[in-house]
Amino acid sequence: MHITVVMRSMVVPLPGGVRGSPALSAVITATLAATLAGSPAARAQPAPSELQRAGAAALEGGRLGEALALYERALGAARSDGRVWFDLCLVRYAAGDYGRAIDACYRALSADEDRAIMLLDRIAAAMKAARVSPGALVVPEPVPQWSSPDSWLPGALSATEPPEAARATRALDPERPGADGSLDVIAADRLDRLRGRRPPLPYQIPARKGEYGVGLDLSARGGVLFYAPDTTPLVSGVRAELRRRVWGTSSHTFYFGEYLHAVDKTGGIGAAGIGSRGGSFSASIGLSVPWGRSEGRRYVLIPDHTLALHGELRIGVHRELMIDRKWAVSFEAGLVGGLNLAKAAIRFGDKLSDACGEDETDCPMTPDANPGWPLGHWMVQLGVSFGYRGRYPRYDRAEVFAPKGGS
């Protein structure tokens, strides 16, 4: 197995004044695909053990002493399992044992880097609130390789030293690296200095309003559709929408279906698609079928009418007002553009057939065989929605604090 080690300089902010080493930090990359395929992160992890499940239940119930004992027993059977270390970080954080919480979070990086770093941020906030000062303490950069069980890694990481100009001391004595896969980032004799007042237990705080996971909306829509020449552009109709949202994010994905009918009853447009909203903006793609009256059209599916399958792109702005935890009213304005897929394909084919040689001076273009068939449509649309919001987490910031051993 060939391993390449690349050295770089980086400063990384860490909890409560604890800083990532500004010296050269090791970035380990495996150059063989087989190495990646065989890494712990690449392999499927087994279901949580009964001890982990019991520990999660005790933690969520506020029984921290019981939870700590259960997780320490679970470590005896799965010391390299980053999920156990993550839950142990939660227990130690909840108990105000911030130094040992940081140690546990580093060992959990390989199991869930994003959540471990989010939890390190919460530890930083709790240390600041409790006035727990780490002093000039330097810890390694929080990367998943920190808790790797590979034997070459502890030495590479512990070799990194802070510069003398930083006037800081390493959290770990480089002469005493821990066992493979269980390297402490803070020396044992410094851990008790990083204790402080317990933070509010997150499992006793209800999830915030608007922190839903699923939404269902029914919307009244109106707009101006420019497509069929002999149909009024004014349209109105309804839209149904399913929302899916990841807890802790400011955006959501939505799936929609809608139909708007022309007020003179001679046309309309049906559409379906997928999109995303974040902040005050939205964007979506989909398919639509606009139709309407077009006098004189013959040899078509509906005489004197035009219709086609269009690809659509939509952009918009929206505002949502939560009535309570379960119900919301939304307002949205959008601009819609559509392309006649069949006619666009014909036009593209014509362009290919119109290709001329370099020595040809006269190159006639293929005429449009169906000039009355619109190449596209566009629409301005307004909507008012009433919706249901559900699948709330059981407590606040579950995206950070949910135990790995929980259900």
BELLINGI-V521906 format. One record per pair of residues at least 6 apart in sequence whose ideal C-beta (glycine too) atoms are under 7 Angstrom apart, sorted by sequence separation. I is the first residue (numbers start at 1). J is the second residue. D is the distance in whole Angstrom. If there is no record, write none. Layout:
I_J_D ; I_J_D
This chain:
13_19_7 ; 14_20_6 ; 30_36_6 ; 36_42_6 ; 78_84_6 ; 140_146_6 ; 162_168_5 ; 177_183_6 ; 178_184_5 ; 262_268_5 ; 276_282_7 ; 297_303_7 ; 301_307_7 ; 322_328_5 ; 323_329_7 ; 395_401_7 ; 109_116_5 ; 226_233_6 ; 245_252_4 ; 261_268_4 ; 275_282_6 ; 276_283_6 ; 297_304_6 ; 321_328_6 ; 356_363_4 ; 11_19_7 ; 12_20_3 ; 58_66_4 ; 59_67_4 ; 92_100_5 ; 93_101_4 ; 108_116_5 ; 145_153_6 ; 162_170_6 ; 225_233_5 ; 244_252_6 ; 260_268_6 ; 275_283_6 ; 296_304_7 ; 297_305_7 ; 320_328_5 ; 321_329_5 ; 11_20_6 ; 58_67_4 ; 75_84_6 ; 92_101_4 ; 161_170_7 ; 224_233_5 ; 243_252_5 ; 244_253_5 ; 259_268_7 ; 260_269_5 ; 275_284_2 ; 295_304_6 ; 297_306_6 ; 354_363_7 ; 10_20_7 ; 74_84_5 ; 224_234_6 ; 225_235_5 ; 274_284_6 ; 275_285_7 ; 294_304_7 ; 320_330_5 ; 11_22_5 ; 105_116_5 ; 146_157_7 ; 243_254_5 ; 259_270_4 ; 273_284_5 ; 274_285_7 ; 293_304_6 ; 294_305_6 ; 319_330_7 ; 354_365_6 ; 55_67_5 ; 58_70_6 ; 89_101_5 ; 92_104_6 ; 172_184_6 ; 223_235_6 ; 242_254_7 ; 273_285_6 ; 274_286_7 ; 293_305_6 ; 294_306_4 ; 318_330_6 ; 319_331_5 ; 354_366_6 ; 9_22_7 ; 71_84_6 ; 172_185_6 ; 222_235_7 ; 241_254_5 ; 242_255_5 ; 258_271_5 ; 273_286_2 ; 292_305_7 ; 318_331_7 ; 353_366_6 ; 105_119_6 ; 158_172_6 ; 171_185_5 ; 173_187_6 ; 222_236_4 ; 241_255_7 ; 272_286_6 ; 273_287_7 ; 291_305_6 ; 292_306_6 ; 318_332_4 ; 9_24_6 ; 10_25_6 ; 55_70_4 ; 89_104_4 ; 105_120_5 ; 159_174_6 ; 171_186_5 ; 172_187_6 ; 221_236_7 ; 241_256_4 ; 257_272_4 ; 271_286_6 ; 272_287_6 ; 291_306_7 ; 8_24_7 ; 54_70_5 ; 55_71_5 ; 71_87_6 ; 88_104_4 ; 89_105_4 ; 158_174_4 ; 171_187_6 ; 221_237_5 ; 240_256_7 ; 256_272_7 ; 271_287_7 ; 291_307_4 ; 316_332_6 ; 317_333_6 ; 350_366_4 ; 7_24_5 ; 8_25_7 ; 71_88_5 ; 140_157_6 ; 221_238_7 ; 239_256_6 ; 240_257_5 ; 256_273_6 ; 271_288_4 ; 290_307_7 ; 316_333_6 ; 102_120_7 ; 220_238_6 ; 221_239_5 ; 270_288_7 ; 289_307_6 ; 316_334_3 ; 7_26_7 ; 8_27_6 ; 51_70_5 ; 55_74_6 ; 85_104_5 ; 89_108_6 ; 158_177_5 ; 219_238_7 ; 239_258_4 ; 255_274_5 ; 269_288_6 ; 270_289_5 ; 315_334_6 ; 316_335_7 ; 71_91_6 ; 140_160_7 ; 218_238_7 ; 219_239_4 ; 238_258_7 ; 269_289_7 ; 289_309_6 ; 290_310_6 ; 314_334_5 ; 315_335_6 ; 5_26_6 ; 6_27_5 ; 102_123_6 ; 237_258_6 ; 238_259_7 ; 253_274_7 ; 254_275_6 ; 269_290_4 ; 51_73_5 ; 52_74_5 ; 85_107_4 ; 86_108_4 ; 101_123_6 ; 120_142_6 ; 155_177_6 ; 218_240_6 ; 219_241_7 ; 237_259_5 ; 287_309_6 ; 288_310_5 ; 314_336_5 ; 5_28_6 ; 6_29_6 ; 51_74_4 ; 68_91_5 ; 85_108_4 ; 154_177_4 ; 237_260_4 ; 253_276_5 ; 254_277_7 ; 268_291_6 ; 287_310_7 ; 67_91_5 ; 138_162_5 ; 154_178_7 ; 217_241_4 ; 236_260_6 ; 237_261_6 ; 267_291_5 ; 287_311_6 ; 288_312_5 ; 312_336_6 ; 313_337_5 ; 3_28_7 ; 4_29_5 ; 49_74_6 ; 82_107_6 ; 86_111_6 ; 98_123_6 ; 117_142_6 ; 235_260_4 ; 236_261_7 ; 251_276_6 ; 252_277_6 ; 267_292_3 ; 287_312_7 ; 312_337_7 ; 82_108_5 ; 86_112_6 ; 93_119_7 ; 154_180_6 ; 157_183_7 ; 216_242_6 ; 217_243_7 ; 235_261_6 ; 251_277_6 ; 266_292_6 ; 267_293_6 ; 286_312_5 ; 312_338_5 ; 3_30_6 ; 4_31_5 ; 64_91_6 ; 235_262_5 ; 236_263_7 ; 251_278_3 ; 266_293_4 ; 285_312_7 ; 311_338_7 ; 3_31_7 ; 49_77_7 ; 59_87_7 ; 82_110_5 ; 83_111_5 ; 98_126_7 ; 138_166_7 ; 215_243_3 ; 234_262_7 ; 250_278_6 ; 285_313_6 ; 310_338_4 ; 311_339_5 ; 2_31_5 ; 49_78_7 ; 82_111_3 ; 86_115_7 ; 93_122_7 ; 98_127_5 ; 151_180_5 ; 154_183_5 ; 214_243_7 ; 234_263_5 ; 250_279_7 ; 310_339_6 ; 2_32_6 ; 64_94_6 ; 86_116_6 ; 89_119_6 ; 93_123_6 ; 138_168_5 ; 214_244_6 ; 232_262_5 ; 262_292_6 ; 284_314_5 ; 310_340_6 ; 311_341_5 ; 343_373_6 ; 1_32_6 ; 56_87_6 ; 59_90_6 ; 64_95_5 ; 113_144_5 ; 136_167_6 ; 137_168_7 ; 149_180_5 ; 231_262_5 ; 232_263_6 ; 283_314_7 ; 310_341_6 ; 344_375_7 ; 52_84_6 ; 55_87_6 ; 59_91_6 ; 136_168_4 ; 137_169_7 ; 138_170_6 ; 139_171_5 ; 149_181_4 ; 213_245_6 ; 232_264_4 ; 283_315_5 ; 308_340_5 ; 309_341_5 ; 343_375_5 ; 93_126_7 ; 109_142_6 ; 136_169_7 ; 138_171_6 ; 148_181_7 ; 212_245_6 ; 231_264_7 ; 235_268_6 ; 309_342_7 ; 340_373_7 ; 1_35_6 ; 96_130_7 ; 98_132_6 ; 109_143_7 ; 110_144_5 ; 137_171_5 ; 147_181_6 ; 213_247_6 ; 235_269_7 ; 282_316_5 ; 308_342_6 ; 340_374_6 ; 48_83_7 ; 52_87_7 ; 109_144_5 ; 231_266_5 ; 308_343_7 ; 340_375_5 ; 106_142_6 ; 211_247_6 ; 231_267_4 ; 281_317_6 ; 282_318_6 ; 340_376_6 ; 109_146_5 ; 110_147_5 ; 146_183_7 ; 221_258_6 ; 223_260_7 ; 280_317_5 ; 339_376_5 ; 45_83_7 ; 109_147_5 ; 110_148_6 ; 280_318_6 ; 338_376_5 ; 221_260_6 ; 228_267_5 ; 273_312_6 ; 275_314_7 ; 280_319_7 ; 337_376_7 ; 338_377_5 ; 106_146_5 ; 107_147_5 ; 338_378_7 ; 106_147_7 ; 271_312_6 ; 277_318_6 ; 337_378_5 ; 336_378_6 ; 336_379_4 ; 225_269_6 ; 140_185_6 ; 335_380_6 ; 336_381_6 ; 139_185_5 ; 139_186_7 ; 334_381_5 ; 290_338_7 ; 333_382_5 ; 288_338_6 ; 332_383_5 ; 331_384_6 ; 330_385_4 ; 329_385_7 ; 329_386_6 ; 330_387_6 ; 328_387_5 ; 134_194_6 ; 231_292_3 ; 327_388_6 ; 328_389_6 ; 132_194_6 ; 231_293_5 ; 326_388_6 ; 327_389_7 ; 227_290_5 ; 228_291_7 ; 230_293_4 ; 326_389_6 ; 132_196_4 ; 228_292_2 ; 230_294_6 ; 325_389_7 ; 326_390_7 ; 82_147_6 ; 225_290_7 ; 227_292_6 ; 228_293_6 ; 229_294_6 ; 230_295_5 ; 308_373_7 ; 130_196_3 ; 228_294_5 ; 306_372_7 ; 310_376_7 ; 130_197_4 ; 306_373_6 ; 310_377_6 ; 325_392_7 ; 306_374_6 ; 41_110_6 ; 80_149_5 ; 127_196_6 ; 40_110_6 ; 129_199_7 ; 126_199_4 ; 107_182_7 ; 297_372_5 ; 228_306_5 ; 294_372_6 ; 106_185_5 ; 103_184_5 ; 103_185_6 ; 102_185_6 ; 103_186_6 ; 102_186_6 ; 15_102_6 ; 99_186_5 ; 290_377_5 ; 99_190_7 ; 100_191_6 ; 99_191_4 ; 99_194_3 ; 98_194_5 ; 98_195_7 ; 97_195_6 ; 98_196_6 ; 96_195_6 ; 96_196_5 ; 80_181_5 ; 96_197_6 ; 96_198_4 ; 41_144_7 ; 79_182_6 ; 95_198_6 ; 94_198_7 ; 15_120_5 ; 14_120_7 ; 94_201_6 ; 15_123_5 ; 16_124_5 ; 15_124_3 ; 40_149_7 ; 16_127_4 ; 15_127_6 ; 16_128_6 ; 210_322_5 ; 209_322_5 ; 217_330_7 ; 25_140_7 ; 16_132_7 ; 17_133_7 ; 18_134_5 ; 25_141_5 ; 209_325_5 ; 17_134_5 ; 21_138_5 ; 28_145_5 ; 16_134_6 ; 18_137_5 ; 19_138_6 ; 20_139_7 ; 21_140_6 ; 20_140_7 ; 21_141_7 ; 18_139_5 ; 20_141_5 ; 14_139_6 ; 28_153_6 ; 14_142_7 ; 28_156_7 ; 12_141_5 ; 12_142_7 ; 26_156_4 ; 10_141_6 ; 26_157_6 ; 26_160_6 ; 25_160_5 ; 24_160_6 ; 23_160_5 ; 23_161_5 ; 21_160_5 ; 23_162_6 ; 62_201_6 ; 22_162_7 ; 23_163_6 ; 21_162_5 ; 22_163_6 ; 62_203_7 ; 62_204_7 ; 60_203_5 ; 22_166_6 ; 239_383_7 ; 247_393_5 ; 227_374_6 ; 3_152_7 ; 248_397_7 ; 227_377_4 ; 5_156_6 ; 226_377_6 ; 247_398_5 ; 248_399_3 ; 225_377_7 ; 226_378_5 ; 247_399_4 ; 226_379_7 ; 225_379_4 ; 224_379_6 ; 223_379_5 ; 224_380_5 ; 223_380_5 ; 223_381_4 ; 223_382_6 ; 221_381_6 ; 222_382_6 ; 221_383_5 ; 220_383_7 ; 219_383_5 ; 220_384_5 ; 219_384_7 ; 219_385_4 ; 218_385_7 ; 217_385_4 ; 218_386_6 ; 217_387_4 ; 216_387_6 ; 215_387_5 ; 216_388_5 ; 215_388_7 ; 215_389_5 ; 214_390_5 ; 212_389_4 ; 214_391_4 ; 212_390_6 ; 213_391_3 ; 212_391_6 ; 213_392_7 ; 212_392_6 ; 211_392_6 ; 211_393_7 ; 207_392_5 ; 207_393_5 ; 207_395_6 ; 208_396_6 ; 206_395_7 ; 207_396_5 ; 205_395_6 ; 206_396_6 ; 205_396_4 ; 207_398_7 ; 203_395_5 ; 202_395_6 ; 202_396_6 ; 202_397_6 ; 202_401_4 ; 122_400_6 ; 119_400_6 ; 118_400_5 ; 115_400_6 ; 90_401_6 ; 90_403_6 ; 87_403_5 ; 87_404_5 ; 86_404_5 ; 87_405_5 ; 83_404_4 ; 83_405_7 ; 60_403_7 ; 59_403_6 ; 60_406_7 ; 56_403_4 ; 56_405_4 ; 55_405_6 ; 56_406_4 ; 53_405_5 ; 52_405_3 ; 48_404_7 ; 48_405_4
